[in-house]
Amino acid sequence: MSLLHSFGVQPLYVVSGLLVGLLVGLTGVGGGSLMTPLLILFFGIHPSTAVGTDLLYAAVTKTVGTAVHSSAKSIEWRIVGLLAAGSVPATVIVILLLSHFGAAGPGVAKLISLTLGIALLISAVLLVFKTQIIKAATKRNPDFGLHTSAGLTIATGFIVGLLVSLSSVGAGALGTIALMFLYPRLPTLKIVGTDIAHAVPLALLAGLGHWWLGSINTTLLGSLLLGSIPGIIVGSLLARVTPEGALRPALAAVLALVGLKMLAG
Protein backbone atom coordinates (compact mmCIF):
# COMPACT_ATOMS: atom_id res chain seq x y z
CA MET A 1 0.00 0.00 0.00
CA SER A 2 2.79 2.41 0.93
CA LEU A 3 4.49 1.64 -2.40
CA LEU A 4 1.34 2.72 -4.26
CA HIS A 5 1.17 5.94 -2.26
CA SER A 6 4.83 6.66 -3.02
CA PHE A 7 3.93 6.81 -6.71
CA GLY A 8 0.89 9.01 -5.99
CA VAL A 9 -1.55 6.15 -6.60
CA GLN A 10 -4.73 6.25 -4.49
CA PRO A 11 -6.19 2.73 -4.03
CA LEU A 12 -9.78 3.99 -3.60
CA TYR A 13 -9.56 5.87 -6.89
CA VAL A 14 -8.13 2.78 -8.60
CA VAL A 15 -11.03 0.66 -7.31
CA SER A 16 -13.52 3.33 -8.43
CA GLY A 17 -11.97 3.38 -11.90
CA LEU A 18 -12.11 -0.42 -12.04
CA LEU A 19 -15.80 -0.58 -11.08
CA VAL A 20 -16.86 2.21 -13.43
CA GLY A 21 -14.79 0.76 -16.29
CA LEU A 22 -16.43 -2.61 -15.66
CA LEU A 23 -19.93 -1.09 -15.82
CA VAL A 24 -19.12 0.90 -18.96
CA GLY A 25 -17.90 -2.27 -20.64
CA LEU A 26 -21.03 -4.15 -19.57
CA THR A 27 -23.67 -1.54 -20.38
CA GLY A 28 -22.12 0.90 -22.84
CA VAL A 29 -23.21 3.87 -20.72
CA GLY A 30 -20.63 6.66 -20.59
CA GLY A 31 -18.31 6.81 -17.61
CA GLY A 32 -19.28 10.43 -16.95
CA SER A 33 -22.73 9.29 -15.82
CA LEU A 34 -21.09 7.35 -13.02
CA MET A 35 -17.60 8.67 -12.39
CA THR A 36 -18.26 12.41 -12.20
CA PRO A 37 -21.05 12.12 -9.57
CA LEU A 38 -18.91 9.64 -7.63
CA LEU A 39 -15.98 12.08 -7.54
CA ILE A 40 -18.21 14.97 -6.47
CA LEU A 41 -20.48 13.25 -3.94
CA PHE A 42 -18.24 10.55 -2.48
CA PHE A 43 -14.73 12.02 -2.73
CA GLY A 44 -15.68 15.69 -2.41
CA ILE A 45 -13.86 16.77 -5.60
CA HIS A 46 -14.79 20.24 -6.92
CA PRO A 47 -17.35 19.86 -9.78
CA SER A 48 -15.16 21.52 -12.45
CA THR A 49 -12.13 19.38 -11.46
CA ALA A 50 -14.30 16.24 -11.43
CA VAL A 51 -15.65 17.04 -14.92
CA GLY A 52 -12.25 17.93 -16.41
CA THR A 53 -10.47 14.90 -14.96
CA ASP A 54 -13.29 12.58 -15.98
CA LEU A 55 -13.21 13.88 -19.56
CA LEU A 56 -9.55 12.89 -20.02
CA TYR A 57 -10.28 9.62 -18.21
CA ALA A 58 -13.12 8.93 -20.67
CA ALA A 59 -10.96 9.86 -23.69
CA VAL A 60 -8.36 7.24 -22.78
CA THR A 61 -10.77 4.46 -21.79
CA LYS A 62 -12.97 4.96 -24.86
CA THR A 63 -9.91 4.90 -27.12
CA VAL A 64 -9.64 1.23 -26.12
CA GLY A 65 -13.27 0.69 -27.13
CA THR A 66 -12.77 2.54 -30.42
CA ALA A 67 -9.82 0.31 -31.31
CA VAL A 68 -11.97 -2.79 -30.77
CA HIS A 69 -14.87 -1.44 -32.83
CA SER A 70 -12.57 -0.18 -35.57
CA SER A 71 -11.04 -3.63 -35.99
CA ALA A 72 -14.56 -5.05 -36.26
CA LYS A 73 -15.48 -2.38 -38.86
CA SER A 74 -18.41 -1.26 -36.69
CA ILE A 75 -17.82 2.50 -36.96
CA GLU A 76 -19.52 4.84 -39.44
CA TRP A 77 -16.78 7.45 -39.80
CA ARG A 78 -18.95 9.78 -41.92
CA ILE A 79 -21.42 10.08 -39.03
CA VAL A 80 -18.53 10.59 -36.60
CA GLY A 81 -17.36 13.50 -38.77
CA LEU A 82 -20.84 15.08 -38.86
CA LEU A 83 -21.22 14.78 -35.09
CA ALA A 84 -17.76 16.30 -34.57
CA ALA A 85 -18.68 19.20 -36.87
CA GLY A 86 -21.24 20.15 -34.23
CA SER A 87 -19.55 19.05 -31.02
CA VAL A 88 -16.15 20.66 -31.61
CA PRO A 89 -17.43 24.28 -31.87
CA ALA A 90 -19.82 23.60 -28.96
CA THR A 91 -16.89 22.44 -26.83
CA VAL A 92 -14.84 25.52 -27.72
CA ILE A 93 -17.77 27.78 -26.78
CA VAL A 94 -18.22 26.10 -23.37
CA ILE A 95 -14.48 26.23 -22.56
CA LEU A 96 -14.29 29.93 -23.49
CA LEU A 97 -17.36 30.68 -21.35
CA LEU A 98 -15.88 28.75 -18.41
CA SER A 99 -12.66 30.69 -18.86
CA HIS A 100 -14.55 33.99 -18.86
CA PHE A 101 -16.67 33.26 -15.78
CA GLY A 102 -14.03 31.27 -13.89
CA ALA A 103 -14.17 27.46 -13.87
CA ALA A 104 -13.63 27.28 -10.09
CA GLY A 105 -16.29 29.84 -9.18
CA PRO A 106 -19.36 28.92 -7.08
CA GLY A 107 -21.72 29.93 -9.88
CA VAL A 108 -20.03 27.57 -12.35
CA ALA A 109 -19.99 24.77 -9.76
CA LYS A 110 -23.74 25.18 -9.23
CA LEU A 111 -24.38 25.21 -13.00
CA ILE A 112 -22.32 22.03 -13.47
CA SER A 113 -24.18 20.26 -10.65
CA LEU A 114 -27.55 21.33 -12.09
CA THR A 115 -26.64 20.24 -15.63
CA LEU A 116 -25.21 16.97 -14.32
CA GLY A 117 -28.34 16.20 -12.30
CA ILE A 118 -30.70 16.85 -15.22
CA ALA A 119 -28.52 14.87 -17.66
CA LEU A 120 -28.43 11.91 -15.26
CA LEU A 121 -32.22 11.86 -14.89
CA ILE A 122 -32.69 12.01 -18.67
CA SER A 123 -30.11 9.22 -19.10
CA ALA A 124 -31.98 7.07 -16.56
CA VAL A 125 -35.31 7.49 -18.37
CA LEU A 126 -33.77 6.78 -21.79
CA LEU A 127 -31.98 3.74 -20.40
CA VAL A 128 -35.24 2.18 -19.19
CA PHE A 129 -37.48 3.10 -22.14
CA LYS A 130 -34.91 3.00 -24.96
CA THR A 131 -36.50 0.12 -26.88
CA GLN A 132 -40.05 1.49 -26.58
CA ILE A 133 -38.99 4.99 -27.64
CA ILE A 134 -37.18 3.77 -30.74
CA LYS A 135 -40.05 1.45 -31.75
CA ALA A 136 -42.60 4.24 -31.35
CA ALA A 137 -40.50 6.69 -33.38
CA THR A 138 -39.93 4.21 -36.21
CA LYS A 139 -43.60 3.18 -36.28
CA ARG A 140 -44.75 6.78 -36.44
CA ASN A 141 -42.43 7.62 -39.33
CA PRO A 142 -41.29 4.44 -41.14
CA ASP A 143 -39.20 6.39 -43.66
CA PHE A 144 -37.25 8.30 -41.03
CA GLY A 145 -33.56 7.54 -41.19
CA LEU A 146 -33.49 6.68 -44.88
CA HIS A 147 -32.46 10.19 -45.84
CA THR A 148 -31.41 11.70 -42.52
CA SER A 149 -30.33 15.31 -42.87
CA ALA A 150 -26.67 16.00 -42.21
CA GLY A 151 -27.84 19.15 -40.46
CA LEU A 152 -29.75 17.14 -37.85
CA THR A 153 -26.65 15.06 -37.10
CA ILE A 154 -24.49 18.17 -36.75
CA ALA A 155 -27.12 19.75 -34.48
CA THR A 156 -27.13 16.58 -32.36
CA GLY A 157 -23.36 16.78 -32.09
CA PHE A 158 -23.63 20.41 -30.98
CA ILE A 159 -26.07 19.59 -28.17
CA VAL A 160 -24.05 16.57 -27.03
CA GLY A 161 -20.89 18.71 -27.15
CA LEU A 162 -22.46 21.33 -24.87
CA LEU A 163 -23.58 18.72 -22.33
CA VAL A 164 -20.34 16.75 -22.33
CA SER A 165 -18.10 19.81 -22.04
CA LEU A 166 -20.10 21.16 -19.11
CA SER A 167 -21.01 17.99 -17.21
CA SER A 168 -19.06 15.11 -18.89
CA VAL A 169 -22.44 13.36 -19.34
CA GLY A 170 -24.15 12.92 -22.70
CA ALA A 171 -21.82 11.05 -25.03
CA GLY A 172 -23.04 7.66 -23.77
CA ALA A 173 -26.76 7.18 -23.18
CA LEU A 174 -27.91 10.45 -24.76
CA GLY A 175 -25.64 10.19 -27.80
CA THR A 176 -26.60 6.58 -28.46
CA ILE A 177 -30.35 7.28 -28.25
CA ALA A 178 -29.99 10.28 -30.57
CA LEU A 179 -28.17 8.19 -33.18
CA MET A 180 -30.83 5.48 -32.94
CA PHE A 181 -33.47 8.12 -33.74
CA LEU A 182 -31.49 9.57 -36.63
CA TYR A 183 -30.34 6.21 -38.06
CA PRO A 184 -32.89 3.57 -36.92
CA ARG A 185 -31.81 1.17 -39.68
CA LEU A 186 -28.18 1.19 -38.62
CA PRO A 187 -27.24 -1.98 -36.66
CA THR A 188 -26.95 -1.46 -32.90
CA LEU A 189 -23.30 -2.52 -32.98
CA LYS A 190 -22.49 0.28 -35.42
CA ILE A 191 -24.53 2.79 -33.38
CA VAL A 192 -22.50 1.95 -30.28
CA GLY A 193 -19.18 1.90 -32.17
CA THR A 194 -19.89 5.24 -33.86
CA ASP A 195 -20.93 6.87 -30.59
CA ILE A 196 -17.81 5.63 -28.79
CA ALA A 197 -15.57 6.80 -31.65
CA HIS A 198 -17.12 10.28 -31.55
CA ALA A 199 -16.74 10.42 -27.75
CA VAL A 200 -12.94 10.10 -27.98
CA PRO A 201 -12.08 13.38 -29.77
CA LEU A 202 -14.94 15.16 -27.98
CA ALA A 203 -13.79 14.08 -24.50
CA LEU A 204 -10.15 14.70 -25.41
CA LEU A 205 -10.77 18.24 -26.70
CA ALA A 206 -13.01 19.11 -23.75
CA GLY A 207 -10.54 17.52 -21.32
CA LEU A 208 -7.62 19.49 -22.77
CA GLY A 209 -9.75 22.62 -22.50
CA HIS A 210 -10.32 21.94 -18.81
CA TRP A 211 -6.58 21.28 -18.47
CA TRP A 212 -5.96 24.74 -19.94
CA LEU A 213 -8.38 26.10 -17.33
CA GLY A 214 -6.42 24.34 -14.60
CA SER A 215 -9.26 22.01 -13.60
CA ILE A 216 -7.43 18.68 -13.97
CA ASN A 217 -6.08 16.51 -11.15
CA THR A 218 -3.33 14.44 -12.80
CA THR A 219 -2.74 12.22 -9.75
CA LEU A 220 -6.44 11.41 -9.65
CA LEU A 221 -6.48 10.79 -13.41
CA GLY A 222 -3.59 8.30 -13.22
CA SER A 223 -5.21 6.35 -10.38
CA LEU A 224 -8.56 6.15 -12.20
CA LEU A 225 -6.94 4.91 -15.42
CA LEU A 226 -4.98 2.28 -13.54
CA GLY A 227 -8.29 0.66 -12.65
CA SER A 228 -10.51 1.59 -15.60
CA ILE A 229 -8.44 0.15 -18.46
CA PRO A 230 -8.51 -3.45 -17.18
CA GLY A 231 -12.07 -2.83 -15.98
CA ILE A 232 -13.44 -1.87 -19.40
CA ILE A 233 -11.65 -4.82 -21.04
CA VAL A 234 -13.13 -7.31 -18.54
CA GLY A 235 -16.55 -5.64 -18.76
CA SER A 236 -16.55 -5.83 -22.56
CA LEU A 237 -15.78 -9.55 -22.39
CA LEU A 238 -18.47 -10.20 -19.75
CA ALA A 239 -21.04 -8.26 -21.82
CA ARG A 240 -21.08 -11.15 -24.29
CA VAL A 241 -22.56 -13.50 -21.69
CA THR A 242 -24.47 -11.10 -19.41
CA PRO A 243 -28.19 -10.46 -20.14
CA GLU A 244 -28.66 -6.77 -20.92
CA GLY A 245 -32.02 -6.68 -19.15
CA ALA A 246 -30.42 -7.69 -15.87
CA LEU A 247 -28.18 -4.63 -15.70
CA ARG A 248 -29.88 -1.65 -17.29
CA PRO A 249 -32.84 -1.23 -14.84
CA ALA A 250 -30.50 -1.32 -11.84
CA LEU A 251 -28.10 1.12 -13.49
CA ALA A 252 -30.98 3.43 -14.42
CA ALA A 253 -32.15 3.45 -10.78
CA VAL A 254 -28.65 4.40 -9.62
CA LEU A 255 -28.41 7.21 -12.20
CA ALA A 256 -31.84 8.55 -11.17
CA LEU A 257 -30.95 8.54 -7.46
CA VAL A 258 -27.60 10.24 -8.10
CA GLY A 259 -29.27 12.78 -10.40
CA LEU A 260 -31.79 13.70 -7.70
CA LYS A 261 -28.99 13.99 -5.16
CA MET A 262 -27.06 16.34 -7.47
CA LEU A 263 -30.15 18.53 -7.93
CA ALA A 264 -30.84 18.56 -4.21
CA GLY A 265 -27.28 19.81 -3.62
C-alpha positions as CSV (number, residue, x, y, z in Angstrom):
1,M,0.0,0.0,0.0
2,S,2.8,2.4,0.9
3,L,4.5,1.6,-2.4
4,L,1.3,2.7,-4.3
5,H,1.2,5.9,-2.3
6,S,4.8,6.7,-3.0
7,F,3.9,6.8,-6.7
8,G,0.9,9.0,-6.0
9,V,-1.6,6.1,-6.6
10,Q,-4.7,6.3,-4.5
11,P,-6.2,2.7,-4.0
12,L,-9.8,4.0,-3.6
13,Y,-9.6,5.9,-6.9
14,V,-8.1,2.8,-8.6
15,V,-11.0,0.7,-7.3
16,S,-13.5,3.3,-8.4
17,G,-12.0,3.4,-11.9
18,L,-12.1,-0.4,-12.0
19,L,-15.8,-0.6,-11.1
20,V,-16.9,2.2,-13.4
21,G,-14.8,0.8,-16.3
22,L,-16.4,-2.6,-15.7
23,L,-19.9,-1.1,-15.8
24,V,-19.1,0.9,-19.0
25,G,-17.9,-2.3,-20.6
26,L,-21.0,-4.2,-19.6
27,T,-23.7,-1.5,-20.4
28,G,-22.1,0.9,-22.8
29,V,-23.2,3.9,-20.7
30,G,-20.6,6.7,-20.6
31,G,-18.3,6.8,-17.6
32,G,-19.3,10.4,-16.9
33,S,-22.7,9.3,-15.8
34,L,-21.1,7.3,-13.0
35,M,-17.6,8.7,-12.4
36,T,-18.3,12.4,-12.2
37,P,-21.1,12.1,-9.6
38,L,-18.9,9.6,-7.6
39,L,-16.0,12.1,-7.5
40,I,-18.2,15.0,-6.5
41,L,-20.5,13.2,-3.9
42,F,-18.2,10.6,-2.5
43,F,-14.7,12.0,-2.7
44,G,-15.7,15.7,-2.4
45,I,-13.9,16.8,-5.6
46,H,-14.8,20.2,-6.9
47,P,-17.4,19.9,-9.8
48,S,-15.2,21.5,-12.4
49,T,-12.1,19.4,-11.5
50,A,-14.3,16.2,-11.4
51,V,-15.7,17.0,-14.9
52,G,-12.3,17.9,-16.4
53,T,-10.5,14.9,-15.0
54,D,-13.3,12.6,-16.0
55,L,-13.2,13.9,-19.6
56,L,-9.6,12.9,-20.0
57,Y,-10.3,9.6,-18.2
58,A,-13.1,8.9,-20.7
59,A,-11.0,9.9,-23.7
60,V,-8.4,7.2,-22.8
61,T,-10.8,4.5,-21.8
62,K,-13.0,5.0,-24.9
63,T,-9.9,4.9,-27.1
64,V,-9.6,1.2,-26.1
65,G,-13.3,0.7,-27.1
66,T,-12.8,2.5,-30.4
67,A,-9.8,0.3,-31.3
68,V,-12.0,-2.8,-30.8
69,H,-14.9,-1.4,-32.8
70,S,-12.6,-0.2,-35.6
71,S,-11.0,-3.6,-36.0
72,A,-14.6,-5.0,-36.3
73,K,-15.5,-2.4,-38.9
74,S,-18.4,-1.3,-36.7
75,I,-17.8,2.5,-37.0
76,E,-19.5,4.8,-39.4
77,W,-16.8,7.4,-39.8
78,R,-18.9,9.8,-41.9
79,I,-21.4,10.1,-39.0
80,V,-18.5,10.6,-36.6
81,G,-17.4,13.5,-38.8
82,L,-20.8,15.1,-38.9
83,L,-21.2,14.8,-35.1
84,A,-17.8,16.3,-34.6
85,A,-18.7,19.2,-36.9
86,G,-21.2,20.2,-34.2
87,S,-19.6,19.1,-31.0
88,V,-16.1,20.7,-31.6
89,P,-17.4,24.3,-31.9
90,A,-19.8,23.6,-29.0
91,T,-16.9,22.4,-26.8
92,V,-14.8,25.5,-27.7
93,I,-17.8,27.8,-26.8
94,V,-18.2,26.1,-23.4
95,I,-14.5,26.2,-22.6
96,L,-14.3,29.9,-23.5
97,L,-17.4,30.7,-21.3
98,L,-15.9,28.8,-18.4
99,S,-12.7,30.7,-18.9
100,H,-14.6,34.0,-18.9
101,F,-16.7,33.3,-15.8
102,G,-14.0,31.3,-13.9
103,A,-14.2,27.5,-13.9
104,A,-13.6,27.3,-10.1
105,G,-16.3,29.8,-9.2
106,P,-19.4,28.9,-7.1
107,G,-21.7,29.9,-9.9
108,V,-20.0,27.6,-12.4
109,A,-20.0,24.8,-9.8
110,K,-23.7,25.2,-9.2
111,L,-24.4,25.2,-13.0
112,I,-22.3,22.0,-13.5
113,S,-24.2,20.3,-10.6
114,L,-27.6,21.3,-12.1
115,T,-26.6,20.2,-15.6
116,L,-25.2,17.0,-14.3
117,G,-28.3,16.2,-12.3
118,I,-30.7,16.8,-15.2
119,A,-28.5,14.9,-17.7
120,L,-28.4,11.9,-15.3
121,L,-32.2,11.9,-14.9
122,I,-32.7,12.0,-18.7
123,S,-30.1,9.2,-19.1
124,A,-32.0,7.1,-16.6
125,V,-35.3,7.5,-18.4
126,L,-33.8,6.8,-21.8
127,L,-32.0,3.7,-20.4
128,V,-35.2,2.2,-19.2
129,F,-37.5,3.1,-22.1
130,K,-34.9,3.0,-25.0
131,T,-36.5,0.1,-26.9
132,Q,-40.1,1.5,-26.6
133,I,-39.0,5.0,-27.6
134,I,-37.2,3.8,-30.7
135,K,-40.1,1.5,-31.7
136,A,-42.6,4.2,-31.4
137,A,-40.5,6.7,-33.4
138,T,-39.9,4.2,-36.2
139,K,-43.6,3.2,-36.3
140,R,-44.7,6.8,-36.4
141,N,-42.4,7.6,-39.3
142,P,-41.3,4.4,-41.1
143,D,-39.2,6.4,-43.7
144,F,-37.3,8.3,-41.0
145,G,-33.6,7.5,-41.2
146,L,-33.5,6.7,-44.9
147,H,-32.5,10.2,-45.8
148,T,-31.4,11.7,-42.5
149,S,-30.3,15.3,-42.9
150,A,-26.7,16.0,-42.2
151,G,-27.8,19.1,-40.5
152,L,-29.7,17.1,-37.8
153,T,-26.7,15.1,-37.1
154,I,-24.5,18.2,-36.8
155,A,-27.1,19.7,-34.5
156,T,-27.1,16.6,-32.4
157,G,-23.4,16.8,-32.1
158,F,-23.6,20.4,-31.0
159,I,-26.1,19.6,-28.2
160,V,-24.0,16.6,-27.0
161,G,-20.9,18.7,-27.1
162,L,-22.5,21.3,-24.9
163,L,-23.6,18.7,-22.3
164,V,-20.3,16.7,-22.3
165,S,-18.1,19.8,-22.0
166,L,-20.1,21.2,-19.1
167,S,-21.0,18.0,-17.2
168,S,-19.1,15.1,-18.9
169,V,-22.4,13.4,-19.3
170,G,-24.2,12.9,-22.7
171,A,-21.8,11.1,-25.0
172,G,-23.0,7.7,-23.8
173,A,-26.8,7.2,-23.2
174,L,-27.9,10.5,-24.8
175,G,-25.6,10.2,-27.8
176,T,-26.6,6.6,-28.5
177,I,-30.3,7.3,-28.3
178,A,-30.0,10.3,-30.6
179,L,-28.2,8.2,-33.2
180,M,-30.8,5.5,-32.9
181,F,-33.5,8.1,-33.7
182,L,-31.5,9.6,-36.6
183,Y,-30.3,6.2,-38.1
184,P,-32.9,3.6,-36.9
185,R,-31.8,1.2,-39.7
186,L,-28.2,1.2,-38.6
187,P,-27.2,-2.0,-36.7
188,T,-26.9,-1.5,-32.9
189,L,-23.3,-2.5,-33.0
190,K,-22.5,0.3,-35.4
191,I,-24.5,2.8,-33.4
192,V,-22.5,1.9,-30.3
193,G,-19.2,1.9,-32.2
194,T,-19.9,5.2,-33.9
195,D,-20.9,6.9,-30.6
196,I,-17.8,5.6,-28.8
197,A,-15.6,6.8,-31.6
198,H,-17.1,10.3,-31.5
199,A,-16.7,10.4,-27.7
200,V,-12.9,10.1,-28.0
201,P,-12.1,13.4,-29.8
202,L,-14.9,15.2,-28.0
203,A,-13.8,14.1,-24.5
204,L,-10.1,14.7,-25.4
205,L,-10.8,18.2,-26.7
206,A,-13.0,19.1,-23.7
207,G,-10.5,17.5,-21.3
208,L,-7.6,19.5,-22.8
209,G,-9.8,22.6,-22.5
210,H,-10.3,21.9,-18.8
211,W,-6.6,21.3,-18.5
212,W,-6.0,24.7,-19.9
213,L,-8.4,26.1,-17.3
214,G,-6.4,24.3,-14.6
215,S,-9.3,22.0,-13.6
216,I,-7.4,18.7,-14.0
217,N,-6.1,16.5,-11.2
218,T,-3.3,14.4,-12.8
219,T,-2.7,12.2,-9.8
220,L,-6.4,11.4,-9.6
221,L,-6.5,10.8,-13.4
222,G,-3.6,8.3,-13.2
223,S,-5.2,6.3,-10.4
224,L,-8.6,6.1,-12.2
225,L,-6.9,4.9,-15.4
226,L,-5.0,2.3,-13.5
227,G,-8.3,0.7,-12.7
228,S,-10.5,1.6,-15.6
229,I,-8.4,0.2,-18.5
230,P,-8.5,-3.5,-17.2
231,G,-12.1,-2.8,-16.0
232,I,-13.4,-1.9,-19.4
233,I,-11.6,-4.8,-21.0
234,V,-13.1,-7.3,-18.5
235,G,-16.6,-5.6,-18.8
236,S,-16.6,-5.8,-22.6
237,L,-15.8,-9.5,-22.4
238,L,-18.5,-10.2,-19.7
239,A,-21.0,-8.3,-21.8
240,R,-21.1,-11.1,-24.3
241,V,-22.6,-13.5,-21.7
242,T,-24.5,-11.1,-19.4
243,P,-28.2,-10.5,-20.1
244,E,-28.7,-6.8,-20.9
245,G,-32.0,-6.7,-19.1
246,A,-30.4,-7.7,-15.9
247,L,-28.2,-4.6,-15.7
248,R,-29.9,-1.7,-17.3
249,P,-32.8,-1.2,-14.8
250,A,-30.5,-1.3,-11.8
251,L,-28.1,1.1,-13.5
252,A,-31.0,3.4,-14.4
253,A,-32.2,3.5,-10.8
254,V,-28.6,4.4,-9.6
255,L,-28.4,7.2,-12.2
256,A,-31.8,8.5,-11.2
257,L,-30.9,8.5,-7.5
258,V,-27.6,10.2,-8.1
259,G,-29.3,12.8,-10.4
260,L,-31.8,13.7,-7.7
261,K,-29.0,14.0,-5.2
262,M,-27.1,16.3,-7.5
263,L,-30.2,18.5,-7.9
264,A,-30.8,18.6,-4.2
265,G,-27.3,19.8,-3.6
